């Protein structure tokens, strides 16, 4: 019996070792875990890359916000400068019209020859804008300075229809063209 057992033992051991590795549950589990670990490593590598991309984009976004703020500041400064220049030019144009009327009045007081010219110019002096004309013109000009071009255009057109012979009509026509 002992001989039989000795002969049977190597056969049993060989049969136990001769199992198919493809069907071994431990080997299958090990292969599955290795595949999972490899997938997780790829996912982590992708997440690191995504994180780096997000950081880079946030830096670019901060840069763009800074540039936008600079451009807005420059735009505000240029708008203020433009309004100031419009105001200065309007004062000069209005002052030039008032200066010629004042010169005509001074010339009339100066002598008899100038008196005839003053009489002709005093007719132009009666063409001085009335407070109502000045108010209507001022509203349109204020709209232009504020950047409300459509309101300014309408205001200047209405002014020119209502007061076509006003001393401010030339200025209104000029600013109407500028508003376009």
Secondary structure, DSSP 4 states (H G I P E B T S, - for coil): -HHHHHHHHHHHHHHHHT--TTS-HHHHHHHHHHHHHHHHHHHHHHHHHHHHHHHHHHHHHHHHHHHHHHHHHHHHHHHHHHHHHHHHHHHHHHHHHHHHHHHHHHHHHH-HHHHHHHHHHHHHHTTSPPHHHHHHHHHHHHHHHTT-HHHHHHHHHHHHHH-TTSTTHHHHHHHHHHH-
